[in-house]
Amino acid sequence: MPANVDKEKCTGCETCVAECPSEAISMVDEKAEVDSEACIDCGVCIDACPEEAISLE
């Protein structure tokens, strides 16, 4: 299951974009968005997010 971004918590800091090893995260309307096809379920973005806005649910 790909990472899920809580748009309410995401501040658009882009930390997850820089940390994602599969380049599956991009910014859309100043919020992180995960490409479910490219996401490898590694969890790096979850640990990187300072707002705790990303989960693997």
N, CA, C and O atoms as a Tripos MOL2 file, in Angstrom:
@<TRIPOS>MOLECULE
protein
  228   227    57     0     0
PROTEIN
NO_CHARGES

@<TRIPOS>ATOM
      1 N           0.8500   -1.1880    0.0000 N.3       1 MET1
      2 CA          0.0000    0.0000    0.0000 C.3       1 MET1
      3 C           0.8910    1.2450    0.0000 C.2       1 MET1
      4 O           1.8040    1.3520    0.8190 O.2       1 MET1
      5 N           0.6340    2.1710   -0.9000 N.am      2 PRO2
      6 CA          1.4680    3.3720   -0.9710 C.3       2 PRO2
      7 C           1.2380    4.3140    0.2080 C.2       2 PRO2
      8 O           0.2270    4.2410    0.9050 O.2       2 PRO2
      9 N           2.2030    5.1890    0.4010 N.am      3 ALA3
     10 CA          2.0980    6.1900    1.4620 C.3       3 ALA3
     11 C           0.8980    7.0950    1.1950 C.2       3 ALA3
     12 O           0.5290    7.3500    0.0480 O.2       3 ALA3
     13 N           0.3030    7.5700    2.2810 N.am      4 ASN4
     14 CA         -0.8580    8.4420    2.2080 C.3       4 ASN4
     15 C          -0.5240    9.7630    2.8990 C.2       4 ASN4
     16 O           0.0120    9.7640    4.0070 O.2       4 ASN4
     17 N          -0.8330   10.8780    2.2570 N.am      5 VAL5
     18 CA         -0.5550   12.2010    2.8190 C.3       5 VAL5
     19 C          -1.8460   12.8060    3.3480 C.2       5 VAL5
     20 O          -2.8460   12.8840    2.6340 O.2       5 VAL5
     21 N          -1.8140   13.2350    4.6060 N.am      6 ASP6
     22 CA         -2.9360   13.9600    5.2020 C.3       6 ASP6
     23 C          -2.7770   15.4230    4.7720 C.2       6 ASP6
     24 O          -1.9210   16.1360    5.2950 O.2       6 ASP6
     25 N          -3.5930   15.8590    3.8310 N.am      7 LYS7
     26 CA         -3.4760   17.2030    3.2650 C.3       7 LYS7
     27 C          -3.7010   18.2930    4.3110 C.2       7 LYS7
     28 O          -3.2010   19.4070    4.1580 O.2       7 LYS7
     29 N          -4.4410   17.9860    5.3620 N.am      8 GLU8
     30 CA         -4.6840   18.9630    6.4260 C.3       8 GLU8
     31 C          -3.4110   19.2250    7.2370 C.2       8 GLU8
     32 O          -3.1820   20.3440    7.6940 O.2       8 GLU8
     33 N          -2.5960   18.2000    7.4100 N.am      9 LYS9
     34 CA         -1.3690   18.3270    8.2010 C.3       9 LYS9
     35 C          -0.1740   18.7860    7.3690 C.2       9 LYS9
     36 O           0.7430   19.4120    7.9000 O.2       9 LYS9
     37 N          -0.1750   18.4840    6.0760 N.am     10 CYS10
     38 CA          0.9620   18.8040    5.2030 C.3      10 CYS10
     39 C           1.1230   20.3180    5.0900 C.2      10 CYS10
     40 O           0.1690   21.0300    4.7760 O.2      10 CYS10
     41 N           2.3460   20.8060    5.3510 N.am     11 THR11
     42 CA          2.6360   22.2350    5.2550 C.3      11 THR11
     43 C           3.3770   22.5860    3.9660 C.2      11 THR11
     44 O           3.6850   23.7540    3.7300 O.2      11 THR11
     45 N           3.6630   21.5950    3.1410 N.am     12 GLY12
     46 CA          4.3390   21.8420    1.8800 C.3      12 GLY12
     47 C           5.8270   22.1140    2.0080 C.2      12 GLY12
     48 O           6.4020   22.8180    1.1780 O.2      12 GLY12
     49 N           6.4540   21.5670    3.0340 N.am     13 CYS13
     50 CA          7.8740   21.8330    3.2810 C.3      13 CYS13
     51 C           8.8020   21.1390    2.2890 C.2      13 CYS13
     52 O           9.9650   21.5220    2.1610 O.2      13 CYS13
     53 N           8.3050   20.1250    1.5870 N.am     14 GLU14
     54 CA          9.0350   19.3670    0.5620 C.3      14 GLU14
     55 C          10.1390   18.4570    1.1050 C.2      14 GLU14
     56 O          10.9380   17.9420    0.3220 O.2      14 GLU14
     57 N          10.2040   18.2470    2.4060 N.am     15 THR15
     58 CA         11.1980   17.3380    2.9830 C.3      15 THR15
     59 C          11.0160   15.9370    2.4340 C.2      15 THR15
     60 O          11.9960   15.2760    2.0920 O.2      15 THR15
     61 N           9.7990   15.4800    2.3460 N.am     16 CYS16
     62 CA          9.5240   14.1360    1.8490 C.3      16 CYS16
     63 C           9.9400   13.9700    0.3900 C.2      16 CYS16
     64 O          10.4010   12.9030   -0.0160 O.2      16 CYS16
     65 N           9.7720   15.0280   -0.3890 N.am     17 VAL17
     66 CA         10.1460   14.9840   -1.8100 C.3      17 VAL17
     67 C          11.6430   14.7110   -1.9340 C.2      17 VAL17
     68 O          12.0700   13.8850   -2.7410 O.2      17 VAL17
     69 N          12.4260   15.4090   -1.1310 N.am     18 ALA18
     70 CA         13.8840   15.2610   -1.1770 C.3      18 ALA18
     71 C          14.3400   13.8980   -0.6600 C.2      18 ALA18
     72 O          15.3520   13.3740   -1.1260 O.2      18 ALA18
     73 N          13.6120   13.3170    0.2910 N.am     19 GLU19
     74 CA         14.0120   12.0640    0.9210 C.3      19 GLU19
     75 C          13.5500   10.8040    0.1950 C.2      19 GLU19
     76 O          14.1370    9.7400    0.3890 O.2      19 GLU19
     77 N          12.5330   10.8980   -0.6200 N.am     20 CYS20
     78 CA         11.9580    9.7150   -1.2690 C.3      20 CYS20
     79 C          12.9460    9.0710   -2.2470 C.2      20 CYS20
     80 O          13.3280    9.6990   -3.2350 O.2      20 CYS20
     81 N          13.3630    7.8250   -1.9850 N.am     21 PRO21
     82 CA         14.3400    7.1720   -2.8550 C.3      21 PRO21
     83 C          13.7890    6.7720   -4.2230 C.2      21 PRO21
     84 O          14.5580    6.5500   -5.1590 O.2      21 PRO21
     85 N          12.4740    6.6790   -4.3440 N.am     22 SER22
     86 CA         11.8830    6.2880   -5.6300 C.3      22 SER22
     87 C          11.2820    7.4780   -6.3770 C.2      22 SER22
     88 O          10.6330    7.3070   -7.4090 O.2      22 SER22
     89 N          11.5010    8.6800   -5.8520 N.am     23 GLU23
     90 CA         10.9790    9.9040   -6.4680 C.3      23 GLU23
     91 C           9.4790    9.8180   -6.7290 C.2      23 GLU23
     92 O           8.9920   10.2600   -7.7690 O.2      23 GLU23
     93 N           8.7560    9.2420   -5.7720 N.am     24 ALA24
     94 CA          7.3160    9.0390   -5.9220 C.3      24 ALA24
     95 C           6.4800   10.1900   -5.3780 C.2      24 ALA24
     96 O           5.2560   10.1800   -5.5060 O.2      24 ALA24
     97 N           7.1320   11.1840   -4.7700 N.am     25 ILE25
     98 CA          6.3840   12.2860   -4.1710 C.3      25 ILE25
     99 C           6.6630   13.5720   -4.9300 C.2      25 ILE25
    100 O           7.8110   13.9110   -5.2200 O.2      25 ILE25
    101 N           5.5870   14.2770   -5.2440 N.am     26 SER26
    102 CA          5.6990   15.5750   -5.9030 C.3      26 SER26
    103 C           4.7850   16.5530   -5.1720 C.2      26 SER26
    104 O           3.9830   16.1580   -4.3250 O.2      26 SER26
    105 N           4.9130   17.8110   -5.5050 N.am     27 MET27
    106 CA          4.0770   18.8340   -4.8900 C.3      27 MET27
    107 C           2.9530   19.2070   -5.8590 C.2      27 MET27
    108 O           3.1960   19.5060   -7.0280 O.2      27 MET27
    109 N           1.7270   19.1830   -5.3540 N.am     28 VAL28
    110 CA          0.5520   19.5670   -6.1260 C.3      28 VAL28
    111 C          -0.2380   20.5430   -5.2700 C.2      28 VAL28
    112 O          -0.6670   20.2010   -4.1680 O.2      28 VAL28
    113 N          -0.4280   21.7430   -5.7680 N.am     29 ASP29
    114 CA         -1.1200   22.7950   -5.0130 C.3      29 ASP29
    115 C          -0.4860   22.9980   -3.6360 C.2      29 ASP29
    116 O          -1.1850   23.1640   -2.6360 O.2      29 ASP29
    117 N           0.8450   22.9810   -3.6000 N.am     30 GLU30
    118 CA          1.6450   23.2210   -2.4000 C.3      30 GLU30
    119 C           1.4700   22.1510   -1.3160 C.2      30 GLU30
    120 O           1.7250   22.4090   -0.1390 O.2      30 GLU30
    121 N           1.0400   20.9630   -1.7110 N.am     31 LYS31
    122 CA          0.9030   19.8280   -0.7980 C.3      31 LYS31
    123 C           1.5830   18.6190   -1.4260 C.2      31 LYS31
    124 O           1.6210   18.4830   -2.6490 O.2      31 LYS31
    125 N           2.1200   17.7440   -0.5830 N.am     32 ALA32
    126 CA          2.7650   16.5310   -1.0840 C.3      32 ALA32
    127 C           1.7220   15.5730   -1.6460 C.2      32 ALA32
    128 O           0.6280   15.4290   -1.1000 O.2      32 ALA32
    129 N           2.0810   14.9260   -2.7390 N.am     33 GLU33
    130 CA          1.2060   13.9290   -3.3440 C.3      33 GLU33
    131 C           2.0520   12.7320   -3.7500 C.2      33 GLU33
    132 O           3.1010   12.8910   -4.3760 O.2      33 GLU33
    133 N           1.6000   11.5360   -3.3970 N.am     34 VAL34
    134 CA          2.3410   10.3120   -3.6710 C.3      34 VAL34
    135 C           1.8190    9.6320   -4.9240 C.2      34 VAL34
    136 O           0.6140    9.4440   -5.0870 O.2      34 VAL34
    137 N           2.7440    9.2630   -5.8120 N.am     35 ASP35
    138 CA          2.4140    8.4890   -7.0040 C.3      35 ASP35
    139 C           2.3630    7.0290   -6.5640 C.2      35 ASP35
    140 O           3.4010    6.4230   -6.2980 O.2      35 ASP35
    141 N           1.1760    6.4710   -6.4870 N.am     36 SER36
    142 CA          1.0090    5.1050   -5.9770 C.3      36 SER36
    143 C           1.7240    4.0680   -6.8250 C.2      36 SER36
    144 O           2.0920    3.0090   -6.3180 O.2      36 SER36
    145 N           1.9280    4.3480   -8.0960 N.am     37 GLU37
    146 CA          2.6290    3.4130   -8.9860 C.3      37 GLU37
    147 C           4.1330    3.3830   -8.6820 C.2      37 GLU37
    148 O           4.7760    2.3420   -8.8120 O.2      37 GLU37
    149 N           4.6840    4.5260   -8.2790 N.am     38 ALA38
    150 CA          6.1330    4.6340   -8.0410 C.3      38 ALA38
    151 C           6.5210    4.3540   -6.5880 C.2      38 ALA38
    152 O           7.6730    4.0180   -6.3150 O.2      38 ALA38
    153 N           5.5790    4.4880   -5.6570 N.am     39 CYS39
    154 CA          5.8600    4.2920   -4.2300 C.3      39 CYS39
    155 C           6.2660    2.8390   -3.9600 C.2      39 CYS39
    156 O           5.6040    1.9030   -4.4080 O.2      39 CYS39
    157 N           7.3720    2.6720   -3.2150 N.am     40 ILE40
    158 CA          7.8710    1.3260   -2.8980 C.3      40 ILE40
    159 C           7.6020    0.9330   -1.4400 C.2      40 ILE40
    160 O           8.1590   -0.0490   -0.9490 O.2      40 ILE40
    161 N           6.7670    1.6840   -0.7650 N.am     41 ASP41
    162 CA          6.3480    1.3800    0.6210 C.3      41 ASP41
    163 C           7.5190    1.2720    1.6020 C.2      41 ASP41
    164 O           7.4880    0.4510    2.5190 O.2      41 ASP41
    165 N           8.5440    2.0940    1.4090 N.am     42 CYS42
    166 CA          9.7390    1.9930    2.2610 C.3      42 CYS42
    167 C           9.5970    2.7210    3.5900 C.2      42 CYS42
    168 O          10.2690    2.3660    4.5580 O.2      42 CYS42
    169 N           8.7330    3.7370    3.6550 N.am     43 GLY43
    170 CA          8.5070    4.4660    4.8980 C.3      43 GLY43
    171 C           9.4840    5.5960    5.1790 C.2      43 GLY43
    172 O           9.3980    6.2290    6.2310 O.2      43 GLY43
    173 N          10.3970    5.8610    4.2810 N.am     44 VAL44
    174 CA         11.3720    6.9410    4.4910 C.3      44 VAL44
    175 C          10.6540    8.2810    4.6550 C.2      44 VAL44
    176 O          11.0390    9.0930    5.4970 O.2      44 VAL44
    177 N           9.6340    8.5110    3.8710 N.am     45 CYS45
    178 CA          8.8980    9.7740    3.9420 C.3      45 CYS45
    179 C           8.1890    9.9510    5.2840 C.2      45 CYS45
    180 O           8.0630   11.0680    5.7860 O.2      45 CYS45
    181 N           7.7370    8.8550    5.8510 N.am     46 ILE46
    182 CA          7.0560    8.9130    7.1460 C.3      46 ILE46
    183 C           8.0080    9.4260    8.2180 C.2      46 ILE46
    184 O           7.6530   10.2970    9.0120 O.2      46 ILE46
    185 N           9.2120    8.8810    8.2330 N.am     47 ASP47
    186 CA         10.2120    9.3090    9.2030 C.3      47 ASP47
    187 C          10.6980   10.7300    8.9300 C.2      47 ASP47
    188 O          11.0570   11.4490    9.8630 O.2      47 ASP47
    189 N          10.7160   11.1390    7.6710 N.am     48 ALA48
    190 CA         11.2270   12.4550    7.2980 C.3      48 ALA48
    191 C          10.2410   13.5890    7.5710 C.2      48 ALA48
    192 O          10.6560   14.7250    7.8010 O.2      48 ALA48
    193 N           8.9630   13.3010    7.5490 N.am     49 CYS49
    194 CA          7.9480   14.3510    7.6620 C.3      49 CYS49
    195 C           7.8970   14.9640    9.0640 C.2      49 CYS49
    196 O           7.5780   14.2740   10.0320 O.2      49 CYS49
    197 N           8.2120   16.2670    9.1750 N.am     50 PRO50
    198 CA          8.2030   16.9130   10.4910 C.3      50 PRO50
    199 C           6.7920   17.1470   11.0410 C.2      50 PRO50
    200 O           6.6200   17.4100   12.2310 O.2      50 PRO50
    201 N           5.7880   17.0500   10.1690 N.am     51 GLU51
    202 CA          4.4020   17.2810   10.5850 C.3      51 GLU51
    203 C           3.6270   15.9990   10.8580 C.2      51 GLU51
    204 O           2.4550   16.0460   11.2300 O.2      51 GLU51
    205 N           4.2840   14.8460   10.6740 N.am     52 GLU52
    206 CA          3.6270   13.5480   10.8320 C.3      52 GLU52
    207 C           2.3710   13.4590    9.9560 C.2      52 GLU52
    208 O           1.3270   12.9620   10.3780 O.2      52 GLU52
    209 N           2.5100   13.9570    8.7240 N.am     53 ALA53
    210 CA          1.3700   14.0060    7.8030 C.3      53 ALA53
    211 C           1.3170   12.8110    6.8630 C.2      53 ALA53
    212 O           0.3980   12.7080    6.0510 O.2      53 ALA53
    213 N           2.2880   11.9050    6.9570 N.am     54 ILE54
    214 CA          2.3390   10.7780    6.0290 C.3      54 ILE54
    215 C           2.2340    9.4650    6.7900 C.2      54 ILE54
    216 O           2.8360    9.2950    7.8500 O.2      54 ILE54
    217 N           1.4650    8.5440    6.2350 N.am     55 SER55
    218 CA          1.3060    7.2210    6.8600 C.3      55 SER55
    219 C           1.2140    6.1640    5.7660 C.2      55 SER55
    220 O           1.0180    6.4710    4.5910 O.2      55 SER55
    221 N           1.3590    4.9220    6.1840 N.am     56 LEU56
    222 CA          1.1980    3.7870    5.2640 C.3      56 LEU56
    223 C          -0.0930    3.0530    5.6190 C.2      56 LEU56
    224 O          -0.0660    1.8780    5.9850 O.2      56 LEU56
    225 N          -1.2000    3.7380    5.5100 N.am     57 GLU57
    226 CA         -2.4970    3.1610    5.8420 C.3      57 GLU57
    227 C          -3.2090    2.7210    4.5860 C.2      57 GLU57
    228 O          -4.3250    2.2060    4.6580 O.2      57 GLU57
@<TRIPOS>BOND
     1     1     2 1
     2     2     3 1
     3     3     4 2
     4     3     5 am
     5     5     6 1
     6     6     7 1
     7     7     8 2
     8     7     9 am
     9     9    10 1
    10    10    11 1
    11    11    12 2
    12    11    13 am
    13    13    14 1
    14    14    15 1
    15    15    16 2
    16    15    17 am
    17    17    18 1
    18    18    19 1
    19    19    20 2
    20    19    21 am
    21    21    22 1
    22    22    23 1
    23    23    24 2
    24    23    25 am
    25    25    26 1
    26    26    27 1
    27    27    28 2
    28    27    29 am
    29    29    30 1
    30    30    31 1
    31    31    32 2
    32    31    33 am
    33    33    34 1
    34    34    35 1
    35    35    36 2
    36    35    37 am
    37    37    38 1
    38    38    39 1
    39    39    40 2
    40    39    41 am
    41    41    42 1
    42    42    43 1
    43    43    44 2
    44    43    45 am
    45    45    46 1
    46    46    47 1
    47    47    48 2
    48    47    49 am
    49    49    50 1
    50    50    51 1
    51    51    52 2
    52    51    53 am
    53    53    54 1
    54    54    55 1
    55    55    56 2
    56    55    57 am
    57    57    58 1
    58    58    59 1
    59    59    60 2
    60    59    61 am
    61    61    62 1
    62    62    63 1
    63    63    64 2
    64    63    65 am
    65    65    66 1
    66    66    67 1
    67    67    68 2
    68    67    69 am
    69    69    70 1
    70    70    71 1
    71    71    72 2
    72    71    73 am
    73    73    74 1
    74    74    75 1
    75    75    76 2
    76    75    77 am
    77    77    78 1
    78    78    79 1
    79    79    80 2
    80    79    81 am
    81    81    82 1
    82    82    83 1
    83    83    84 2
    84    83    85 am
    85    85    86 1
    86    86    87 1
    87    87    88 2
    88    87    89 am
    89    89    90 1
    90    90    91 1
    91    91    92 2
    92    91    93 am
    93    93    94 1
    94    94    95 1
    95    95    96 2
    96    95    97 am
    97    97    98 1
    98    98    99 1
    99    99   100 2
   100    99   101 am
   101   101   102 1
   102   102   103 1
   103   103   104 2
   104   103   105 am
   105   105   106 1
   106   106   107 1
   107   107   108 2
   108   107   109 am
   109   109   110 1
   110   110   111 1
   111   111   112 2
   112   111   113 am
   113   113   114 1
   114   114   115 1
   115   115   116 2
   116   115   117 am
   117   117   118 1
   118   118   119 1
   119   119   120 2
   120   119   121 am
   121   121   122 1
   122   122   123 1
   123   123   124 2
   124   123   125 am
   125   125   126 1
   126   126   127 1
   127   127   128 2
   128   127   129 am
   129   129   130 1
   130   130   131 1
   131   131   132 2
   132   131   133 am
   133   133   134 1
   134   134   135 1
   135   135   136 2
   136   135   137 am
   137   137   138 1
   138   138   139 1
   139   139   140 2
   140   139   141 am
   141   141   142 1
   142   142   143 1
   143   143   144 2
   144   143   145 am
   145   145   146 1
   146   146   147 1
   147   147   148 2
   148   147   149 am
   149   149   150 1
   150   150   151 1
   151   151   152 2
   152   151   153 am
   153   153   154 1
   154   154   155 1
   155   155   156 2
   156   155   157 am
   157   157   158 1
   158   158   159 1
   159   159   160 2
   160   159   161 am
   161   161   162 1
   162   162   163 1
   163   163   164 2
   164   163   165 am
   165   165   166 1
   166   166   167 1
   167   167   168 2
   168   167   169 am
   169   169   170 1
   170   170   171 1
   171   171   172 2
   172   171   173 am
   173   173   174 1
   174   174   175 1
   175   175   176 2
   176   175   177 am
   177   177   178 1
   178   178   179 1
   179   179   180 2
   180   179   181 am
   181   181   182 1
   182   182   183 1
   183   183   184 2
   184   183   185 am
   185   185   186 1
   186   186   187 1
   187   187   188 2
   188   187   189 am
   189   189   190 1
   190   190   191 1
   191   191   192 2
   192   191   193 am
   193   193   194 1
   194   194   195 1
   195   195   196 2
   196   195   197 am
   197   197   198 1
   198   198   199 1
   199   199   200 2
   200   199   201 am
   201   201   202 1
   202   202   203 1
   203   203   204 2
   204   203   205 am
   205   205   206 1
   206   206   207 1
   207   207   208 2
   208   207   209 am
   209   209   210 1
   210   210   211 1
   211   211   212 2
   212   211   213 am
   213   213   214 1
   214   214   215 1
   215   215   216 2
   216   215   217 am
   217   217   218 1
   218   218   219 1
   219   219   220 2
   220   219   221 am
   221   221   222 1
   222   222   223 1
   223   223   224 2
   224   223   225 am
   225   225   226 1
   226   226   227 1
   227   227   228 2
@<TRIPOS>SUBSTRUCTURE
     1 MET1         2 RESIDUE 1 A MET
     2 PRO2         6 RESIDUE 1 A PRO
     3 ALA3        10 RESIDUE 1 A ALA
     4 ASN4        14 RESIDUE 1 A ASN
     5 VAL5        18 RESIDUE 1 A VAL
     6 ASP6        22 RESIDUE 1 A ASP
     7 LYS7        26 RESIDUE 1 A LYS
     8 GLU8        30 RESIDUE 1 A GLU
     9 LYS9        34 RESIDUE 1 A LYS
    10 CYS10       38 RESIDUE 1 A CYS
    11 THR11       42 RESIDUE 1 A THR
    12 GLY12       46 RESIDUE 1 A GLY
    13 CYS13       50 RESIDUE 1 A CYS
    14 GLU14       54 RESIDUE 1 A GLU
    15 THR15       58 RESIDUE 1 A THR
    16 CYS16       62 RESIDUE 1 A CYS
    17 VAL17       66 RESIDUE 1 A VAL
    18 ALA18       70 RESIDUE 1 A ALA
    19 GLU19       74 RESIDUE 1 A GLU
    20 CYS20       78 RESIDUE 1 A CYS
    21 PRO21       82 RESIDUE 1 A PRO
    22 SER22       86 RESIDUE 1 A SER
    23 GLU23       90 RESIDUE 1 A GLU
    24 ALA24       94 RESIDUE 1 A ALA
    25 ILE25       98 RESIDUE 1 A ILE
    26 SER26      102 RESIDUE 1 A SER
    27 MET27      106 RESIDUE 1 A MET
    28 VAL28      110 RESIDUE 1 A VAL
    29 ASP29      114 RESIDUE 1 A ASP
    30 GLU30      118 RESIDUE 1 A GLU
    31 LYS31      122 RESIDUE 1 A LYS
    32 ALA32      126 RESIDUE 1 A ALA
    33 GLU33      130 RESIDUE 1 A GLU
    34 VAL34      134 RESIDUE 1 A VAL
    35 ASP35      138 RESIDUE 1 A ASP
    36 SER36      142 RESIDUE 1 A SER
    37 GLU37      146 RESIDUE 1 A GLU
    38 ALA38      150 RESIDUE 1 A ALA
    39 CYS39      154 RESIDUE 1 A CYS
    40 ILE40      158 RESIDUE 1 A ILE
    41 ASP41      162 RESIDUE 1 A ASP
    42 CYS42      166 RESIDUE 1 A CYS
    43 GLY43      170 RESIDUE 1 A GLY
    44 VAL44      174 RESIDUE 1 A VAL
    45 CYS45      178 RESIDUE 1 A CYS
    46 ILE46      182 RESIDUE 1 A ILE
    47 ASP47      186 RESIDUE 1 A ASP
    48 ALA48      190 RESIDUE 1 A ALA
    49 CYS49      194 RESIDUE 1 A CYS
    50 PRO50      198 RESIDUE 1 A PRO
    51 GLU51      202 RESIDUE 1 A GLU
    52 GLU52      206 RESIDUE 1 A GLU
    53 ALA53      210 RESIDUE 1 A ALA
    54 ILE54      214 RESIDUE 1 A ILE
    55 SER55      218 RESIDUE 1 A SER
    56 LEU56      222 RESIDUE 1 A LEU
    57 GLU57      226 RESIDUE 1 A GLU
